[in-house]
Amino acid sequence: MHLLVLIPPKVSISGYVGTVKGRTAIRILNKFRNLKEKPYWANHFWTRGYCVNTVGLDAEMIRNRHGRIQNILATYEYENTD
């Protein structure tokens, strides 16, 4: 299964994936109750792992944003050293 989602930075990726896996497993197993009877399921619909990758990010924008953040941090550190 592949999903393309936009997750805000304040949301944990592992928490999001856990929520998606949990909710979809419950819905699928409720809709197809005969799947629960299969001995090879071991009462787990999804595997334990997942893979995350980024797509569609503008590398130039990321470099610029990272540079601005580094400049702000450097200025803050310089101004707050005694």
C-alpha positions in Angstrom: 0.0 0.0 0.0 1.3 3.5 -0.8 0.0 6.7 0.5 0.9 10.3 -0.3 0.0 12.6 2.6 0.9 16.0 3.8 1.7 15.9 7.5 2.3 19.1 9.5 5.6 19.3 11.4 3.9 19.2 14.8 2.4 15.8 14.0 4.6 12.7 14.8 5.1 10.6 11.7 5.1 7.4 13.7 1.9 8.4 15.5 0.3 9.3 12.2 1.2 5.9 10.6 0.1 4.1 13.8 -3.3 5.8 13.6 -3.7 5.1 9.9 -2.7 1.4 10.4 -5.0 1.0 13.4 -8.0 2.6 12.0 -7.8 0.8 8.6 -7.2 -2.5 10.2 -10.3 -2.1 12.4 -12.4 -1.1 9.4 -11.2 -3.8 7.1 -11.5 -6.6 9.7 -15.0 -5.4 10.6 -16.0 -5.4 7.0 -14.4 -8.7 6.1 -14.9 -10.7 9.2 -13.7 -13.9 7.6 -10.2 -12.5 7.6 -10.0 -12.9 11.4 -10.5 -16.6 11.0 -7.3 -17.1 8.9 -4.6 -18.7 11.1 -1.7 -17.0 9.4 -3.0 -13.5 10.4 -2.0 -14.0 14.1 -4.5 -11.1 14.8 -2.3 -8.6 13.0 -3.4 -7.0 9.8 -0.4 -4.8 9.1 3.3 -5.6 9.5 5.3 -3.7 12.2 7.4 -1.5 10.0 6.8 1.4 7.5 8.9 3.5 5.1 8.8 7.3 4.9 10.1 9.4 2.0 9.6 13.0 0.9 8.4 14.1 -2.6 7.9 17.3 -4.3 10.1 19.4 -2.1 11.9 22.3 -3.7 15.6 21.8 -2.8 16.3 25.5 -3.3 13.5 26.5 -1.0 14.9 24.2 1.7 18.4 25.5 1.4 17.1 29.1 1.6 15.0 28.3 4.7 17.8 26.4 6.4 20.2 29.3 5.7 17.8 31.9 7.2 17.3 29.7 10.3 21.0 29.3 10.7 21.5 33.1 10.4 18.8 33.8 13.0 20.4 31.3 15.4 23.9 32.7 14.8 22.6 36.2 15.5 20.8 35.1 18.6 23.8 33.3 20.0 26.1 36.3 19.2 23.7 38.8 20.9 23.3 36.5 24.0 26.9 35.9 24.8 28.4 37.9 27.6 
